[in-house]
Amino acid sequence: MELPAVPESIPRARHAVVDYGEQFGADLDKLALATSEAVTNVVRHAYREGRGQIRLAANHNDSDLVVVVSDNGVGMSPNPHSDGLGLGLPLIGAMASKVKLDNSPHGLRVTMSFPLPKRLLTRARHRLPARRRFRQRGGIRRPLRT
Amino acid sequence: LRTQAEDVDRLTRYAGLVSTRQEVQFEMPAKDRVLRRSSDSGEFTLSLSYDDAVFSIELFGELDLTAAPELEAVIQRAEGSKAREIVVDLSGLEFIDSSGIAVLIAAARRSRSNEGRLRFLRGTGQVEQVMSLCGLHERLPFLD
């Protein structure tokens, strides 16, 4: 999704990622804080003389949920007008299991990985035996015993 | 001369102007106010009260860059009042990030160099985790 680089986009991006991560059992507090920090960085530092866009993407594989926040701003460069505490990147590093920064004069791309719980993988492994049991019953759905 | 009550009234009116107060949020028990709600929840609100020369600022919802200037302005106005103590209650907050932390640290610095009137009430869940992670339990003046 694309959002304008304004403060109001910070909660929108955070809520979108939390809603996405909830269905995979990700740690929502970590997802929310890391996304908030990454998007805040774009809003505060990326476009110092004008407007710009925030690009936000999220996907998952078997083991991780991956959130990517990118912009077309000035990249990582010292900002003498910043009044921040410099907590943003350290907090991202503490929340995500892996962080990758792709920096250039044409923008910054922050890729953050968050581990997913193993129970989802375990459940996936049990799918085939369940289907086999179903076939063994003659392919007839019977009510579950209570 | 303005009285303390007038100060409170002015602050309350100010907060009413800059924040959309949703009464339903205040009626919800704290355990129900969690981050994992639909995307339209979590709006930052604050509640001001003045009792026995103690100025209380209760925070609710999510404190990030969108809400930080509002909180900064309210704390600064509380500092301009004649209150003996200013208490910022973090227990109703659902979420805080570095922008919110920056406001709290700046307020604590001003308080230390002034009369030390500012106190914080601890948050829960994510807020407490971030405080711990940033080592703020020692740096901020908590009441307990």
Chai-1 contact restraints between the chains, C-beta under 6 A:
chainA,res_idxA,chainB,res_idxB,connection_type,confidence,min_distance_angstrom,max_distance_angstrom,comment,restraint_id
A,P7,B,L65,contact,1.0,0.0,6.0,A-B,restraint_1
A,P7,B,T66,contact,1.0,0.0,6.0,A-B,restraint_2
A,E8,B,T66,contact,1.0,0.0,6.0,A-B,restraint_3
A,I10,B,D64,contact,1.0,0.0,6.0,A-B,restraint_4
A,I10,B,L65,contact,1.0,0.0,6.0,A-B,restraint_5
A,H15,B,S39,contact,1.0,0.0,6.0,A-B,restraint_6
A,D19,B,S39,contact,1.0,0.0,6.0,A-B,restraint_7
A,L28,B,L35,contact,1.0,0.0,6.0,A-B,restraint_8
A,L28,B,R36,contact,1.0,0.0,6.0,A-B,restraint_9
A,D29,B,Q126,contact,1.0,0.0,6.0,A-B,restraint_10
A,A32,B,L35,contact,1.0,0.0,6.0,A-B,restraint_11
A,L33,B,D97,contact,1.0,0.0,6.0,A-B,restraint_12
A,S36,B,D64,contact,1.0,0.0,6.0,A-B,restraint_13
A,S36,B,D97,contact,1.0,0.0,6.0,A-B,restraint_14
A,E37,B,D97,contact,1.0,0.0,6.0,A-B,restraint_15
A,T40,B,L65,contact,1.0,0.0,6.0,A-B,restraint_16
A,T40,B,S99,contact,1.0,0.0,6.0,A-B,restraint_17
A,L85,B,A102,contact,1.0,0.0,6.0,A-B,restraint_18
A,L87,B,S98,contact,1.0,0.0,6.0,A-B,restraint_19
A,G88,B,S98,contact,1.0,0.0,6.0,A-B,restraint_20
A,L91,B,S98,contact,1.0,0.0,6.0,A-B,restraint_21
A,A94,B,L133,contact,1.0,0.0,6.0,A-B,restraint_22
